[in-house]
Amino acid sequence: MKSRLLLCSVFLILILTACEQNQKKKNLIGVWETIENSGSKINLIVYQDSLIIKGFDGGTRMTSEWSVDDSNIYLKNFKENNSLLYKEMIYEYELNDSHDQILIKIPIGEDYSYKIMNKKASL
C-alpha cells in the first residue's frame, strides 16, 4: 500500500513538473522584437521546437533548437546560415508578469549584451 502511494506521488510530481516546463515554453513562443533605439534591431521568432534570430538588415539569420527553465534559455546546435556556431549556448532571461516583454542577457565572449524585447505576435 505504501509503495503504491509513493508511486502515485512520484507520478503526480512528474506530471506537474512537465506541465510547468511546458507553460514556461508556451510563454516564450511567438515573435519578439528589440525595442532599443541604438544598434541594429532583431527579431526573435520562437516556435515549439526551434528558435530563429533575424536581423532587420536581412543578412543575419540564426537558428537553434531550444529548451527553457526558470531563468535560462538553452540553445543547441546554434547555426548562422547553416554553419554551426555553437554546440550549446545559454541566454539568461527575465519575463515580465504579463508575458509580453523579456530581458535577455546574451554572452558575447567575456562580456554580455542585454536586449529588451516586446512580444509582437503569438504563434
Backbone as CSV, one residue per row, in Angstrom:
resi,resn,N_x,N_y,N_z,CA_x,CA_y,CA_z,C_x,C_y,C_z
1,MET,0.824,-1.195,0.000,0.000,0.000,0.000,0.868,1.260,0.000
2,LYS,1.910,1.270,0.876,2.787,2.431,0.942,3.543,2.619,-0.375
3,SER,3.973,1.535,-0.980,4.711,1.647,-2.241,3.795,2.160,-3.357
4,ARG,2.538,1.774,-3.327,1.575,2.267,-4.327,1.351,3.764,-4.147
5,LEU,1.228,4.208,-2.915,1.053,5.626,-2.620,2.287,6.418,-3.038
6,LEU,3.465,5.881,-2.768,4.712,6.527,-3.163,4.801,6.625,-4.685
7,LEU,4.460,5.558,-5.374,4.494,5.544,-6.830,3.529,6.575,-7.414
8,CYS,2.329,6.665,-6.854,1.345,7.659,-7.307,1.851,9.078,-7.054
9,SER,2.478,9.302,-5.917,3.023,10.625,-5.589,4.126,11.022,-6.558
10,VAL,5.032,10.109,-6.858,6.125,10.380,-7.805,5.560,10.681,-9.180
11,PHE,4.588,9.918,-9.616,3.951,10.125,-10.919,3.293,11.508,-10.988
12,LEU,2.594,11.913,-9.934,1.948,13.216,-9.882,2.978,14.341,-9.944
13,ILE,4.075,14.197,-9.231,5.142,15.213,-9.257,5.722,15.332,-10.658
14,LEU,5.950,14.220,-11.327,6.483,14.255,-12.696,5.521,14.957,-13.651
15,ILE,4.240,14.698,-13.531,3.243,15.346,-14.391,3.213,16.849,-14.132
16,LEU,3.203,17.251,-12.876,3.162,18.679,-12.546,4.416,19.397,-13.035
17,THR,5.575,18.781,-12.906,6.830,19.370,-13.375,6.807,19.530,-14.891
18,ALA,6.349,18.526,-15.593,6.273,18.595,-17.056,5.310,19.690,-17.490
19,CYS,4.185,19.833,-16.828,3.212,20.879,-17.168,3.801,22.263,-16.933
20,GLU,4.539,22.427,-15.828,5.165,23.706,-15.513,6.196,24.076,-16.580
21,GLN,7.047,23.127,-16.987,8.036,23.386,-18.028,7.355,23.728,-19.344
22,ASN,6.274,23.023,-19.657,5.542,23.268,-20.889,4.964,24.683,-20.884
23,GLN,4.466,25.158,-19.740,3.908,26.508,-19.652,5.000,27.558,-19.828
24,LYS,6.183,27.342,-19.276,7.296,28.282,-19.456,7.638,28.407,-20.931
25,LYS,7.641,27.289,-21.623,7.948,27.286,-23.049,6.843,28.009,-23.826
26,LYS,5.583,27.743,-23.490,4.450,28.397,-24.168,4.503,29.910,-24.005
27,ASN,4.945,30.376,-22.834,5.035,31.821,-22.591,6.026,32.504,-23.524
28,LEU,7.015,31.771,-24.006,8.041,32.353,-24.876,7.743,32.194,-26.366
29,ILE,6.846,31.284,-26.716,6.549,31.049,-28.130,5.873,32.279,-28.719
30,GLY,6.432,32.760,-29.841,5.880,33.939,-30.511,6.963,34.712,-31.229
31,VAL,6.603,35.908,-31.680,7.532,36.797,-32.374,7.882,37.938,-31.430
32,TRP,9.178,38.108,-31.182,9.691,39.133,-30.282,10.550,40.102,-31.080
33,GLU,10.540,41.385,-30.682,11.317,42.412,-31.385,12.002,43.315,-30.368
34,THR,13.282,43.629,-30.625,14.009,44.527,-29.713,13.374,45.904,-29.726
35,ILE,13.500,46.624,-28.605,12.921,47.959,-28.516,13.980,49.053,-28.431
36,GLU,15.259,48.673,-28.377,16.307,49.672,-28.251,16.385,50.532,-29.510
37,ASN,16.711,51.812,-29.327,16.878,52.726,-30.452,18.282,52.651,-31.032
38,SER,19.249,52.249,-30.227,20.622,52.182,-30.716,20.950,50.772,-31.178
39,GLY,21.848,50.668,-32.109,22.244,49.354,-32.610,21.208,48.800,-33.567
40,SER,21.480,47.624,-34.059,20.554,47.021,-35.020,19.437,46.290,-34.293
41,LYS,18.228,46.412,-34.818,17.092,45.709,-34.248,17.113,44.267,-34.711
42,ILE,16.590,43.405,-33.857,16.497,41.991,-34.221,15.114,41.448,-33.883
43,ASN,14.725,40.416,-34.594,13.521,39.647,-34.309,13.941,38.303,-33.753
44,LEU,13.209,37.840,-32.789,13.385,36.511,-32.222,12.063,35.790,-32.467
45,ILE,12.094,34.762,-33.296,10.882,34.010,-33.620,11.005,32.653,-32.937
46,VAL,10.134,32.414,-31.971,10.235,31.229,-31.127,9.077,30.275,-31.446
47,TYR,9.444,29.103,-31.936,8.492,28.035,-32.207,8.620,26.983,-31.107
48,GLN,7.757,25.991,-31.108,7.789,24.918,-30.110,9.139,24.192,-30.089
49,ASP,9.711,23.946,-31.264,10.927,23.129,-31.335,12.150,23.867,-31.865
50,SER,11.991,25.120,-32.283,13.137,25.858,-32.819,13.003,27.345,-32.531
51,LEU,14.120,28.027,-32.677,14.210,29.452,-32.405,14.993,30.073,-33.558
52,ILE,14.506,31.182,-34.102,15.168,31.863,-35.212,15.446,33.304,-34.793
53,ILE,16.665,33.758,-35.021,17.040,35.148,-34.775,17.296,35.789,-36.129
54,LYS,16.573,36.870,-36.415,16.719,37.552,-37.704,17.073,39.017,-37.465
55,GLY,18.094,39.493,-38.178,18.438,40.900,-38.136,17.619,41.664,-39.161
56,PHE,17.272,42.913,-38.858,16.497,43.722,-39.800,17.309,44.090,-41.031
57,ASP,18.632,43.906,-40.961,19.457,44.194,-42.129,19.277,43.144,-43.219
58,GLY,18.620,42.030,-42.872,18.345,40.983,-43.840,19.455,39.969,-43.990
59,GLY,20.657,40.273,-43.523,21.781,39.368,-43.713,21.973,38.361,-42.606
60,THR,21.435,38.614,-41.432,21.653,37.739,-40.287,20.445,36.834,-40.079
61,ARG,20.714,35.547,-40.027,19.665,34.564,-39.717,20.323,33.425,-38.957
62,MET,19.944,33.280,-37.683,20.497,32.227,-36.835,19.360,31.320,-36.377
63,THR,19.634,30.045,-36.294,18.622,29.081,-35.862,19.187,28.190,-34.770
64,SER,18.279,27.619,-33.990,18.705,26.756,-32.902,17.528,25.928,-32.406
65,GLU,17.832,24.754,-31.845,16.879,24.027,-31.026,16.925,24.688,-29.653
66,TRP,15.868,24.559,-28.840,15.889,25.243,-27.557,15.053,24.533,-26.499
67,SER,15.402,24.860,-25.257,14.615,24.456,-24.094,14.727,25.585,-23.078
68,VAL,13.961,25.502,-22.007,13.887,26.623,-21.069,13.674,26.121,-19.642
69,ASP,14.143,26.915,-18.672,13.792,26.704,-17.272,13.402,28.065,-16.694
70,ASP,13.476,28.238,-15.382,13.021,29.484,-14.751,13.786,30.721,-15.202
71,SER,15.076,30.583,-15.519,15.878,31.776,-15.795,16.799,31.653,-17.007
72,ASN,16.798,30.507,-17.686,17.712,30.309,-18.812,16.993,29.738,-20.032
73,ILE,17.454,30.191,-21.193,17.061,29.595,-22.469,18.290,28.845,-22.958
74,TYR,18.144,27.546,-23.169,19.249,26.704,-23.598,19.157,26.490,-25.106
75,LEU,20.175,26.917,-25.819,20.218,26.770,-27.267,21.153,25.622,-27.619
76,LYS,20.749,24.802,-28.567,21.584,23.687,-29.020,21.710,23.760,-30.533
77,ASN,22.896,23.434,-31.021,23.180,23.468,-32.458,22.839,24.838,-33.048
78,PHE,23.414,25.864,-32.458,23.184,27.256,-32.836,23.915,27.538,-34.156
79,LYS,23.152,27.841,-35.206,23.716,27.988,-36.550,23.430,29.362,-37.138
80,GLU,24.360,29.822,-37.965,24.134,31.022,-38.764,24.273,30.616,-40.222
81,ASN,23.213,30.834,-40.982,23.193,30.458,-42.399,23.703,29.034,-42.609
82,ASN,23.202,28.104,-41.817,23.511,26.665,-41.875,24.929,26.288,-41.447
83,SER,25.710,27.213,-40.922,27.042,26.901,-40.383,26.953,26.873,-38.855
84,LEU,27.425,25.793,-38.249,27.362,25.648,-36.797,28.270,26.668,-36.119
85,LEU,27.687,27.518,-35.271,28.461,28.493,-34.497,28.805,27.948,-33.119
86,TYR,27.803,27.402,-32.435,27.980,26.876,-31.087,27.177,25.591,-30.946
87,LYS,27.756,24.607,-30.302,27.031,23.377,-29.989,25.975,23.676,-28.922
88,GLU,26.364,24.494,-27.932,25.440,24.908,-26.875,25.698,26.365,-26.504
89,MET,24.630,27.068,-26.166,24.729,28.445,-25.693,23.571,28.670,-24.722
90,ILE,23.811,29.496,-23.710,22.773,29.767,-22.713,22.518,31.270,-22.647
91,TYR,21.249,31.650,-22.809,20.812,33.031,-22.599,20.087,33.085,-21.260
92,GLU,20.445,34.019,-20.411,19.646,34.266,-19.213,18.486,35.167,-19.623
93,TYR,17.337,35.000,-18.963,16.190,35.837,-19.316,15.320,36.126,-18.105
94,GLU,14.557,37.221,-18.239,13.509,37.566,-17.276,12.290,37.970,-18.081
95,LEU,11.179,37.326,-17.807,9.915,37.611,-18.481,9.039,38.404,-17.527
96,ASN,8.406,39.472,-18.020,7.552,40.252,-17.123,6.278,39.475,-16.789
97,ASP,5.506,39.987,-15.831,4.326,39.272,-15.338,3.245,39.091,-16.395
98,SER,3.154,40.011,-17.345,2.122,39.886,-18.379,2.613,39.106,-19.602
99,HIS,3.844,38.601,-19.541,4.436,37.751,-20.586,4.507,38.420,-21.948
100,ASP,4.675,39.755,-21.960,4.766,40.451,-23.247,6.062,41.249,-23.405
101,GLN,6.956,41.152,-22.432,8.265,41.794,-22.526,9.303,40.905,-21.847
102,ILE,10.481,40.835,-22.480,11.533,39.964,-21.981,12.861,40.711,-21.996
103,LEU,13.656,40.476,-20.968,15.038,40.966,-20.910,15.925,39.750,-21.105
104,ILE,16.803,39.803,-22.111,17.692,38.681,-22.402,19.133,39.122,-22.222
105,LYS,19.898,38.319,-21.508,21.332,38.538,-21.305,22.072,37.574,-22.230
106,ILE,22.758,38.130,-23.228,23.405,37.328,-24.266,24.915,37.350,-24.065
107,PRO,25.545,36.179,-23.927,27.005,36.165,-23.785,27.692,36.509,-25.100
108,ILE,28.668,37.416,-25.014,29.487,37.786,-26.173,30.936,37.736,-25.707
109,GLY,31.602,36.604,-25.948,32.964,36.414,-25.445,32.956,36.458,-23.937
110,GLU,33.761,37.360,-23.381,33.834,37.528,-21.920,32.759,38.476,-21.400
111,ASP,32.113,39.216,-22.288,31.118,40.215,-21.896,29.699,39.718,-22.174
112,TYR,28.731,40.614,-21.931,27.329,40.305,-22.161,26.663,41.481,-22.857
113,SER,25.648,41.178,-23.627,24.796,42.179,-24.235,23.394,41.965,-23.677
114,TYR,22.698,43.036,-23.368,21.341,42.942,-22.839,20.369,43.451,-23.885
115,LYS,19.318,42.697,-24.138,18.297,43.078,-25.102,16.940,43.053,-24.416
116,ILE,16.193,44.116,-24.605,14.799,44.165,-24.149,13.941,43.972,-25.389
117,MET,13.001,43.032,-25.302,12.172,42.705,-26.459,10.701,42.702,-26.072
118,ASN,9.866,43.182,-26.996,8.418,43.125,-26.825,7.859,42.004,-27.689
119,LYS,6.821,41.357,-27.187,6.156,40.304,-27.961,5.229,40.974,-28.962
120,LYS,5.468,40.692,-30.242,4.675,41.300,-31.310,3.536,40.398,-31.753
121,ALA,3.694,39.087,-31.620,2.641,38.155,-32.051,2.843,36.816,-31.362
122,SER,1.737,36.117,-31.160,1.787,34.738,-30.679,1.710,33.812,-31.882
123,LEU,2.297,32.658,-31.752,2.262,31.682,-32.849,1.397,30.490,-32.472
